[in-house]
Amino acid sequence: MLSKILNEMALKEYSLINWEILDYTNALEDDPSSIDLLKKILNVITEIRDKSMEMEFRIADVQEQYRILEMYGFPIAEEIN
């Protein structure tokens, strides 16, 4: 069924996005007690900035997939609700 495939695709991408955000969050929680740790944190910030537009597009795609599912009355994955 098409709705099941769309739901699985959206859930997979949602999970990947969520994992990436959590990974960045954890990386930013390091205490910059040395110059090397500070450089590492600054590199993470640069990476986040460089990927921000890509991430916005990915999030918009997932939102659109769930909007379509909701518009046609298909069930949405429990993990999202």
N, C-alpha and C positions, 0 to 999 in steps of 0.2 A: 504494500500500500504506500502511495506517495507521501502521505502525511507522516507515516512512521519513518521513512527515509529522511525527510526534511527535519523531523524532530531529532533523529539520531545525529544528523550532521550539525544541527544547531547546538545540541548538547555537547558534542565533541569539541567544537570550536569554543564554546563557552568555557568548558573545562580547561582548555589550553590557555585561553586568555587569563582566566582566574589563576592558573598555576604560574604564569609569567608575572602577573602582578604581585603575587605572594613572594615569588623569588626575588623580585626587585625590592619589595618591602623589607625582606630579611637582609638583603645586601646593604640597604641603607641604614639598618639599625646598628651596624658595627660602630664601635667607638673609635674615632680617628685619633688614637693615642700616639701614633707615629706617622712619619711622613709617608711611608709606604701604604699604610691603611687609608690615609687621607687621599692619596692618589687613586687607590682602588675605588673609594666612594665617589670621587669626582669622575672617574671613568664610567661608573654605573650611571651617574646623573647624565653624562654625555650620551650614553647608550639609550637611556630613556628618552631624552630629547630627540635623538635621531630616529627613534622608532615611533614617536608619538602620532604622526600622521597615519602610518600603517595601522597602528593599534586602533585609532579612531575609525578607520574604514572597516576593520575586522569587527569591531563592536557594532557598528551600524549594520553590517551584514547580518549579524546574529539577531539584532533587534528586528530587522525586517523579516527574517525567517519566522520568528515568534509572532510577529504582527500578522503575517499571512496565516499561520496556523490558527491564531485566535479569531481572525476575521471569518474563516470558514468553519469555525466551531470544532476544530480538531483538538484532542487532548494534548496538553503540554507536559513535558517531563516533570516528574515530581520534584526533582532536584532544583528546578528553577522557581517553582511556586513558593 
